[in-house]
Amino acid sequence: MAAVKRAYLAVYNWAVFFGWAQVLYFAVDALLRSGDEAVYAAVERPLQLAQTAAVLEILHGLVGLVRSPVSATLPQIGSRLFVTWGILWSFPEVRTHILVSSLVISWSVTEIIRYSFFGTKELFGTAPSSLLWLRYSSFLVMYPTDISSEVGLIYIALQFIKASEKYCIRMPNKWNYSFDYFYASILVLLVYIPG
């Protein structure tokens, strides 16, 4: 059973690695050819697939396939899915902003390092020290870029969220419930502070 688990995790990690490598290639190509405005259009589908594939990591933690605690995995994946689907996909007005380029490149580099590290570790039982160093050191540069891009894009989207009232539920309704996506997005921004 351990061999099946390792084989599955190796395939999973390398498949997602190649997804993120594709995102990085398309992002850099679009950036060099056409500038920041073209990056999201070039990476949209592969970005959505690669980022959404991370939901499996929550499942891996829940069923005990990996030792990562779900309490640590869930907020990271949740925030990235929120930006991917709740901001970039939902509000096209922010897709051409320069922060999309920094976000996509930061996410891609981080995930290429991470998935190649875990893929190598599952395949060979260990990873080279250079990959280990990259895995645990690159966050010093990538994390601030990643977080500031995520927060910046959510902040920029707030005006479009408020104006569109997308995903809002107003009263009266049969559930006697209301929800305001604008305030929910502000709450997400506030969660970044302690997170």
N, C-alpha and C positions, 0 to 999 in steps of 0.2 A: 504493500500500500504506500510506503514511503517513496518508492520509485515513481509511482503514478503521480503522487502529489508533486514531487520535484519536476517531473516531466511537464505536468500541467502548468506549474508556476513558471518554468523556463519558457514555454510556448507563450504564455500570457505576457510575460515581461518583454520578450523579444518582439512580439506582435505590436505591443503598445510603443515600444522603442521605435520601430519602423514607422508607426503612425506619427510620432512626434518628429522624427527625422524628416518626414515628408512635409509637415507643417513648417519646420525651420527652413527647408529648401524653398518652398513656395513663398514664404515671407521675405526671405532675403532676396530672392529673384524679383519679386514684385517691388520691393523697396528700391533696389538698384535700377530697375527699368522705369518705374512710374512714380515712385515716391510713396509717402505714408498713406495717401488716399486710396491706394490700390491694394494694400496689404490684406485687409479683412476679406475683400472679395476673393482674393487668391487662396486664402486659407480656410474659409468658412466651413465647408463640409468636413475636411480632415480634422480641423480643430474641434468641431463638435463631437466627432467620433472618438478622437483620442481623449478628450476631456471626459466625456460621458463613460468611456470604458473604465474610468477610475472608480465608478460605482461598485464594480466588482471587488475592489479592495476593501470596501466596507463589508461585503459578503464574506470575503476571505477571513477577515478578522472575526466576524460573528460565528463562523463555523469552525474556527480554530486552524485554518490552513496556514495562517501567519501569526506571529506573536504580536503584531502591532495592535495596540488597544484601539477599539472603535472610538472611544472618547477623544482620542487625538486625531484619528483619521477623518472622522465625520465633519468637524468644522472646516478643515482644510479643503476637503473635496466639496463640501457644501458651498463654501464661499466661491470656489472656482466655477462650480456649476451655476451659481447665481449670476456671476459676471458673464459666463458664456451664453446662457439661455435667457436669464432675466434682464440682462442689460444689452449685450451686443446683438443677440438675435431679436429681441423684442423692440429695441429702439435704434433703427437704422441711422438716426441722426448722429450717433456717436461713432459710427464705424470708420469714419475717415480721419478721426483725431490721431495725432502723433502718438498718444499714449497706447493706442492699439498696437503699434509697432513694437514699442518697448515691452508691452505685456506679452505679446505672442513670442517674441524672441527670448524674453526672460523665462517664460513657462517652458518653451521648447528646450533651451539649453539645460535647464534644471531637470526636466524629465528625461532627456536623452542620457544624461549622466546617471540619474537614479535608476532607470529601467535597464540600462546596460550593466550597471553594478549588480542589481538583483538577478538579472538574466544570466550573467556570467557566474555568479555565486551559485545559482540553482543548477547550472549546467556542469560546472567543474568542482563545486564544493567550496570554492574560494574565489576571490577576485584579486587582481593585481593591486599592489600597494598604491600605484598611481591613481587607479580608479577609486580606491578607498579614500585617498586624500581628496580627490575632486568631489566625491560624494559628500564628504563632511566639511569641506572648506569653501566650495563655490557659493554656498548660501550667503557668505559674507557680502558678496556682490549682488547675487541674484535676488535674495530676499528683499532688500530695500527697493530694488527696481520693480519687482513683482508686486509688492504691497502698495507702493505709491502709484503704480499704474492701475491696479484694481480700485483703490480708493478714489483716484482721480476720475476714472471712467464712471464710477457710480455717482460721484458728485456732479459731473457734467451731465449725466442722464437725468438728474433730479428735475430739471426744468421741463424736460420732455415727458417725464412720468407724470408730473403734476398737470401739465397742459392736456395730455391725452386721456387721463384717468383710466388708462389701460389696467386691467386686472383688479379694478376697484369694484366693490360690491356696496351699493348704496341702499339705505332703508327708505321706505318700507319694502320688505320682501317677505316671502313665505317662511323664511328661516329666522326672521327677526334678528338679523346679524349684519354687521357692516365690516368692511375691510378696506383699508386705504393703502395701496401699493407704495405711494409716496412716503408715508410715515413708516411703513415696513422697511423701505430702502434706507431711510435715515437710521432706523434701528440697526440694520445691518452695518452701516458705517460706524455706529457707536460700538458695536461688538468688536470691530477691528482694534479699538484702543487697548482693551486688556488682552486681546488675542495676540 
